[in-house]
Amino acid sequence: MNKTLTAFLAASTIALTTGNAFAEYTGPGSTPKISDVASINKNPIDDTQVELTGYLTKKIDKETYLFSDGKDSIQVEIDSEDLPHVSINEKTQVKISGEVEAGSFETTEIEVEKISII
């Protein structure tokens, strides 16, 4: 009984604390998230936080997609376990949050941390 209660309390604590994994300070002095693809493509800065609304227009490979905000496009990497559990196609509007992955010899892309259907 005691082991069961301890395991339950530990699992509950983990479940309650992991919900804030994406929480961050957004008040004065914080860096605003970029919200359009053209700004990212014009000046890609590695690890910059972004929040974009648009469409996954093409699947490139297992976890890489082409994302468009209606004005410009960029590659995004979405881990399969992060995708919503409903079908998404090129007409499904989504909101993605993540960070820019930019390197000297790499294609600039967004590492998606969160995706939701709008």
Rosetta constraint file for C-alpha pairs under 8 A:
AtomPair CA 1 CA 5 HARMONIC 6.25 0.50
AtomPair CA 2 CA 6 HARMONIC 6.16 0.50
AtomPair CA 3 CA 7 HARMONIC 6.10 0.50
AtomPair CA 4 CA 8 HARMONIC 6.13 0.50
AtomPair CA 5 CA 9 HARMONIC 6.14 0.50
AtomPair CA 6 CA 10 HARMONIC 6.14 0.50
AtomPair CA 7 CA 11 HARMONIC 6.14 0.50
AtomPair CA 8 CA 12 HARMONIC 6.08 0.50
AtomPair CA 9 CA 13 HARMONIC 6.11 0.50
AtomPair CA 10 CA 14 HARMONIC 6.31 0.50
AtomPair CA 11 CA 15 HARMONIC 6.14 0.50
AtomPair CA 12 CA 16 HARMONIC 6.14 0.50
AtomPair CA 13 CA 17 HARMONIC 6.18 0.50
AtomPair CA 14 CA 18 HARMONIC 6.05 0.50
AtomPair CA 15 CA 19 HARMONIC 6.93 0.50
AtomPair CA 17 CA 21 HARMONIC 7.63 0.50
AtomPair CA 25 CA 30 HARMONIC 6.74 0.50
AtomPair CA 26 CA 30 HARMONIC 5.49 0.50
AtomPair CA 26 CA 31 HARMONIC 7.62 0.50
AtomPair CA 26 CA 32 HARMONIC 7.59 0.50
AtomPair CA 33 CA 48 HARMONIC 7.58 0.50
AtomPair CA 33 CA 49 HARMONIC 5.31 0.50
AtomPair CA 33 CA 50 HARMONIC 4.80 0.50
AtomPair CA 33 CA 51 HARMONIC 6.12 0.50
AtomPair CA 34 CA 39 HARMONIC 7.34 0.50
AtomPair CA 34 CA 40 HARMONIC 7.50 0.50
AtomPair CA 34 CA 48 HARMONIC 7.86 0.50
AtomPair CA 34 CA 49 HARMONIC 6.71 0.50
AtomPair CA 34 CA 50 HARMONIC 4.66 0.50
AtomPair CA 34 CA 51 HARMONIC 6.17 0.50
AtomPair CA 34 CA 52 HARMONIC 7.66 0.50
AtomPair CA 35 CA 50 HARMONIC 5.99 0.50
AtomPair CA 35 CA 51 HARMONIC 5.15 0.50
AtomPair CA 35 CA 52 HARMONIC 4.97 0.50
AtomPair CA 35 CA 53 HARMONIC 7.62 0.50
AtomPair CA 36 CA 40 HARMONIC 7.01 0.50
AtomPair CA 36 CA 52 HARMONIC 6.19 0.50
AtomPair CA 36 CA 69 HARMONIC 6.90 0.50
AtomPair CA 37 CA 41 HARMONIC 6.25 0.50
AtomPair CA 37 CA 52 HARMONIC 7.57 0.50
AtomPair CA 37 CA 68 HARMONIC 7.51 0.50
AtomPair CA 37 CA 69 HARMONIC 6.57 0.50
AtomPair CA 37 CA 71 HARMONIC 7.63 0.50
AtomPair CA 37 CA 72 HARMONIC 5.72 0.50
AtomPair CA 37 CA 73 HARMONIC 6.36 0.50
AtomPair CA 37 CA 74 HARMONIC 6.74 0.50
AtomPair CA 38 CA 42 HARMONIC 5.96 0.50
AtomPair CA 38 CA 71 HARMONIC 7.42 0.50
AtomPair CA 38 CA 72 HARMONIC 5.77 0.50
AtomPair CA 38 CA 73 HARMONIC 7.83 0.50
AtomPair CA 39 CA 43 HARMONIC 6.19 0.50
AtomPair CA 39 CA 44 HARMONIC 7.72 0.50
AtomPair CA 40 CA 44 HARMONIC 4.89 0.50
AtomPair CA 40 CA 45 HARMONIC 7.55 0.50
AtomPair CA 40 CA 100 HARMONIC 7.78 0.50
AtomPair CA 41 CA 74 HARMONIC 7.57 0.50
AtomPair CA 41 CA 108 HARMONIC 7.58 0.50
AtomPair CA 44 CA 100 HARMONIC 7.04 0.50
AtomPair CA 44 CA 102 HARMONIC 6.10 0.50
AtomPair CA 44 CA 108 HARMONIC 6.97 0.50
AtomPair CA 45 CA 100 HARMONIC 6.64 0.50
AtomPair CA 45 CA 101 HARMONIC 7.73 0.50
AtomPair CA 45 CA 102 HARMONIC 6.24 0.50
AtomPair CA 46 CA 99 HARMONIC 7.59 0.50
AtomPair CA 46 CA 100 HARMONIC 5.22 0.50
AtomPair CA 46 CA 101 HARMONIC 5.08 0.50
AtomPair CA 46 CA 102 HARMONIC 4.71 0.50
AtomPair CA 46 CA 103 HARMONIC 7.11 0.50
AtomPair CA 47 CA 99 HARMONIC 5.16 0.50
AtomPair CA 47 CA 100 HARMONIC 5.02 0.50
AtomPair CA 47 CA 101 HARMONIC 6.09 0.50
AtomPair CA 47 CA 102 HARMONIC 7.77 0.50
AtomPair CA 48 CA 99 HARMONIC 5.24 0.50
AtomPair CA 48 CA 100 HARMONIC 5.27 0.50
AtomPair CA 49 CA 97 HARMONIC 7.49 0.50
AtomPair CA 49 CA 98 HARMONIC 5.80 0.50
AtomPair CA 49 CA 99 HARMONIC 4.44 0.50
AtomPair CA 49 CA 100 HARMONIC 6.63 0.50
AtomPair CA 50 CA 97 HARMONIC 5.69 0.50
AtomPair CA 50 CA 98 HARMONIC 5.53 0.50
AtomPair CA 50 CA 99 HARMONIC 5.63 0.50
AtomPair CA 50 CA 100 HARMONIC 7.18 0.50
AtomPair CA 51 CA 95 HARMONIC 7.12 0.50
AtomPair CA 51 CA 96 HARMONIC 5.69 0.50
AtomPair CA 51 CA 97 HARMONIC 4.43 0.50
AtomPair CA 51 CA 98 HARMONIC 6.70 0.50
AtomPair CA 52 CA 69 HARMONIC 7.17 0.50
AtomPair CA 52 CA 95 HARMONIC 5.64 0.50
AtomPair CA 52 CA 96 HARMONIC 5.31 0.50
AtomPair CA 52 CA 97 HARMONIC 6.52 0.50
AtomPair CA 53 CA 69 HARMONIC 6.01 0.50
AtomPair CA 53 CA 93 HARMONIC 7.14 0.50
AtomPair CA 53 CA 94 HARMONIC 5.76 0.50
AtomPair CA 53 CA 95 HARMONIC 4.40 0.50
AtomPair CA 53 CA 96 HARMONIC 6.43 0.50
AtomPair CA 54 CA 67 HARMONIC 6.95 0.50
AtomPair CA 54 CA 68 HARMONIC 5.56 0.50
AtomPair CA 54 CA 69 HARMONIC 4.17 0.50
AtomPair CA 54 CA 70 HARMONIC 6.65 0.50
AtomPair CA 54 CA 93 HARMONIC 5.43 0.50
AtomPair CA 54 CA 94 HARMONIC 5.56 0.50
AtomPair CA 54 CA 95 HARMONIC 6.53 0.50
AtomPair CA 55 CA 67 HARMONIC 5.59 0.50
AtomPair CA 55 CA 68 HARMONIC 5.36 0.50
AtomPair CA 55 CA 69 HARMONIC 6.43 0.50
AtomPair CA 55 CA 70 HARMONIC 7.94 0.50
AtomPair CA 55 CA 90 HARMONIC 5.87 0.50
AtomPair CA 55 CA 91 HARMONIC 6.66 0.50
AtomPair CA 55 CA 92 HARMONIC 6.20 0.50
AtomPair CA 55 CA 93 HARMONIC 5.15 0.50
AtomPair CA 55 CA 94 HARMONIC 5.88 0.50
AtomPair CA 56 CA 65 HARMONIC 6.31 0.50
AtomPair CA 56 CA 66 HARMONIC 5.73 0.50
AtomPair CA 56 CA 67 HARMONIC 4.49 0.50
AtomPair CA 56 CA 68 HARMONIC 6.50 0.50
AtomPair CA 56 CA 89 HARMONIC 6.92 0.50
AtomPair CA 56 CA 90 HARMONIC 5.41 0.50
AtomPair CA 56 CA 92 HARMONIC 7.66 0.50
AtomPair CA 56 CA 93 HARMONIC 7.99 0.50
AtomPair CA 56 CA 94 HARMONIC 7.75 0.50
AtomPair CA 57 CA 65 HARMONIC 7.32 0.50
AtomPair CA 57 CA 66 HARMONIC 5.57 0.50
AtomPair CA 57 CA 67 HARMONIC 5.78 0.50
AtomPair CA 57 CA 68 HARMONIC 6.61 0.50
AtomPair CA 57 CA 89 HARMONIC 7.37 0.50
AtomPair CA 57 CA 90 HARMONIC 4.54 0.50
AtomPair CA 57 CA 91 HARMONIC 7.87 0.50
AtomPair CA 58 CA 65 HARMONIC 5.57 0.50
AtomPair CA 58 CA 66 HARMONIC 5.09 0.50
AtomPair CA 58 CA 67 HARMONIC 7.45 0.50
AtomPair CA 58 CA 90 HARMONIC 7.01 0.50
AtomPair CA 59 CA 63 HARMONIC 7.90 0.50
AtomPair CA 59 CA 64 HARMONIC 6.27 0.50
AtomPair CA 59 CA 65 HARMONIC 4.41 0.50
AtomPair CA 59 CA 66 HARMONIC 6.42 0.50
AtomPair CA 60 CA 64 HARMONIC 5.33 0.50
AtomPair CA 60 CA 65 HARMONIC 5.16 0.50
AtomPair CA 60 CA 66 HARMONIC 6.90 0.50
AtomPair CA 61 CA 65 HARMONIC 7.05 0.50
AtomPair CA 63 CA 77 HARMONIC 5.48 0.50
AtomPair CA 63 CA 78 HARMONIC 5.25 0.50
AtomPair CA 63 CA 79 HARMONIC 5.74 0.50
AtomPair CA 63 CA 80 HARMONIC 6.40 0.50
AtomPair CA 64 CA 75 HARMONIC 6.68 0.50
AtomPair CA 64 CA 76 HARMONIC 5.66 0.50
AtomPair CA 64 CA 77 HARMONIC 4.51 0.50
AtomPair CA 64 CA 78 HARMONIC 6.38 0.50
AtomPair CA 65 CA 75 HARMONIC 5.66 0.50
AtomPair CA 65 CA 76 HARMONIC 5.32 0.50
AtomPair CA 65 CA 77 HARMONIC 6.41 0.50
AtomPair CA 65 CA 78 HARMONIC 7.69 0.50
AtomPair CA 66 CA 73 HARMONIC 6.59 0.50
AtomPair CA 66 CA 74 HARMONIC 5.75 0.50
AtomPair CA 66 CA 75 HARMONIC 4.58 0.50
AtomPair CA 66 CA 76 HARMONIC 6.16 0.50
AtomPair CA 67 CA 73 HARMONIC 5.43 0.50
AtomPair CA 67 CA 74 HARMONIC 5.40 0.50
AtomPair CA 67 CA 75 HARMONIC 5.97 0.50
AtomPair CA 67 CA 76 HARMONIC 6.38 0.50
AtomPair CA 68 CA 72 HARMONIC 5.67 0.50
AtomPair CA 68 CA 73 HARMONIC 4.31 0.50
AtomPair CA 68 CA 74 HARMONIC 6.63 0.50
AtomPair CA 69 CA 73 HARMONIC 6.74 0.50
AtomPair CA 74 CA 108 HARMONIC 7.52 0.50
AtomPair CA 74 CA 109 HARMONIC 6.17 0.50
AtomPair CA 74 CA 110 HARMONIC 7.59 0.50
AtomPair CA 75 CA 108 HARMONIC 7.19 0.50
AtomPair CA 75 CA 109 HARMONIC 4.79 0.50
AtomPair CA 75 CA 110 HARMONIC 6.48 0.50
AtomPair CA 76 CA 109 HARMONIC 5.23 0.50
AtomPair CA 76 CA 110 HARMONIC 4.55 0.50
AtomPair CA 76 CA 111 HARMONIC 6.02 0.50
AtomPair CA 76 CA 112 HARMONIC 6.61 0.50
AtomPair CA 77 CA 109 HARMONIC 7.12 0.50
AtomPair CA 77 CA 110 HARMONIC 6.15 0.50
AtomPair CA 77 CA 111 HARMONIC 5.08 0.50
AtomPair CA 77 CA 112 HARMONIC 5.90 0.50
AtomPair CA 78 CA 82 HARMONIC 6.57 0.50
AtomPair CA 78 CA 83 HARMONIC 7.02 0.50
AtomPair CA 78 CA 111 HARMONIC 6.68 0.50
AtomPair CA 78 CA 112 HARMONIC 5.32 0.50
AtomPair CA 78 CA 113 HARMONIC 7.54 0.50
AtomPair CA 79 CA 83 HARMONIC 7.01 0.50
AtomPair CA 79 CA 112 HARMONIC 7.78 0.50
AtomPair CA 82 CA 113 HARMONIC 7.53 0.50
AtomPair CA 82 CA 114 HARMONIC 6.72 0.50
AtomPair CA 82 CA 115 HARMONIC 7.04 0.50
AtomPair CA 83 CA 115 HARMONIC 6.62 0.50
AtomPair CA 84 CA 115 HARMONIC 7.25 0.50
AtomPair CA 84 CA 116 HARMONIC 6.76 0.50
AtomPair CA 84 CA 117 HARMONIC 7.68 0.50
AtomPair CA 88 CA 92 HARMONIC 5.73 0.50
AtomPair CA 92 CA 117 HARMONIC 7.17 0.50
AtomPair CA 92 CA 118 HARMONIC 7.95 0.50
AtomPair CA 93 CA 117 HARMONIC 6.08 0.50
AtomPair CA 93 CA 118 HARMONIC 5.63 0.50
AtomPair CA 94 CA 115 HARMONIC 6.73 0.50
AtomPair CA 94 CA 116 HARMONIC 5.56 0.50
AtomPair CA 94 CA 117 HARMONIC 4.42 0.50
AtomPair CA 94 CA 118 HARMONIC 5.32 0.50
AtomPair CA 95 CA 115 HARMONIC 5.67 0.50
AtomPair CA 95 CA 116 HARMONIC 5.34 0.50
AtomPair CA 95 CA 117 HARMONIC 6.34 0.50
AtomPair CA 95 CA 118 HARMONIC 6.60 0.50
AtomPair CA 96 CA 112 HARMONIC 6.42 0.50
AtomPair CA 96 CA 113 HARMONIC 7.57 0.50
AtomPair CA 96 CA 114 HARMONIC 5.70 0.50
AtomPair CA 96 CA 115 HARMONIC 4.46 0.50
AtomPair CA 96 CA 116 HARMONIC 6.62 0.50
AtomPair CA 97 CA 112 HARMONIC 5.78 0.50
AtomPair CA 97 CA 113 HARMONIC 5.76 0.50
AtomPair CA 97 CA 114 HARMONIC 5.17 0.50
AtomPair CA 97 CA 115 HARMONIC 6.50 0.50
AtomPair CA 98 CA 110 HARMONIC 6.34 0.50
AtomPair CA 98 CA 111 HARMONIC 5.49 0.50
AtomPair CA 98 CA 112 HARMONIC 4.33 0.50
AtomPair CA 98 CA 113 HARMONIC 4.73 0.50
AtomPair CA 98 CA 114 HARMONIC 6.65 0.50
AtomPair CA 99 CA 110 HARMONIC 5.53 0.50
AtomPair CA 99 CA 111 HARMONIC 5.42 0.50
AtomPair CA 99 CA 112 HARMONIC 6.73 0.50
AtomPair CA 99 CA 113 HARMONIC 7.73 0.50
AtomPair CA 100 CA 108 HARMONIC 7.11 0.50
AtomPair CA 100 CA 109 HARMONIC 5.95 0.50
AtomPair CA 100 CA 110 HARMONIC 4.65 0.50
AtomPair CA 100 CA 111 HARMONIC 6.32 0.50
AtomPair CA 101 CA 108 HARMONIC 5.75 0.50
AtomPair CA 101 CA 109 HARMONIC 5.32 0.50
AtomPair CA 101 CA 110 HARMONIC 5.78 0.50
AtomPair CA 101 CA 111 HARMONIC 6.47 0.50
AtomPair CA 102 CA 106 HARMONIC 6.61 0.50
AtomPair CA 102 CA 107 HARMONIC 6.90 0.50
AtomPair CA 102 CA 108 HARMONIC 4.67 0.50
AtomPair CA 102 CA 109 HARMONIC 6.73 0.50
AtomPair CA 103 CA 107 HARMONIC 7.33 0.50
AtomPair CA 103 CA 108 HARMONIC 6.99 0.50
